[in-house]
Amino acid sequence: MRLTVTSFITLDGVVQGPGGPDEDESGGFELGGWLVPLFDERLGQQIDAWFAEADAFLLGRRTYEIFAAAWPKVTDPDDPVAAKLNTLPKHVASRTLTDVTWSGSELLRGDLPAAVAELKDKPGREVQVHGSGGMVQTLLQHGLVDEIRLMTAPVVLGSGKRLFAEGARPAALSHEHLGVTSTGVSLDAFSVAGEPSFGRVGAEYDAP
């Protein structure tokens, strides 16, 4: 399976607490809920389209707890997000959880990169990561991410957890722009394309 990462993100790279003031207050974060005023039909359609490609999910502890508290309550079989989350396998990466009760969930044991590499070797289309910013850092460091899907909000917060933190592994990306919502959220997908290349600005670029 391909491993895809999907994230709401601000212009300055913050991914913490998009869905509400109390979604993730760790580190004293007080700016949660920044995505909510920007959500529109186009954004929902894109999320549905990405979820349609899922055959499994990989979640960090905090995202698992947020999802497990909400999505089992959505029982409409025609809801494209709830139907996937409530029925497909969910692999949870956590050093602190001892049990997961959401139907179809299991804890990943042992070395995370090795466990994820083994998961990717299974047949299927996509194992999807949603949220789980801390875990994504590890996946990127070990070259396990195939595609990054970003919904970039026209917001600058100045603080909060960032998707690409200091020390992120250098990578070249192939960009596909999917559109812009009515509220200015940019929808983009980036395939990981190996190592970045570098050059030097020559004299032909110097100002006269």
Secondary structure, 3 states (H helix, E strand, C coil): CEEEEEEEEECCCECCCCCCCCCCCHHHCCCCCCCHHHCCHHHHHHHHHHHCCEEEEEEEHHHHHHHHHHHHHCCCCCCHHHHHHHHCCEEEECCCCCCCCCCCEEECCCCHHHHHHHHHCCCCCEEEEECCHHHHHHHHHCCCCCEEEEEEECCCCCCCCECCCCCCCCCCEEEEEEEECCCCCEEEEEEECCCCCCCCCCHHHCCC
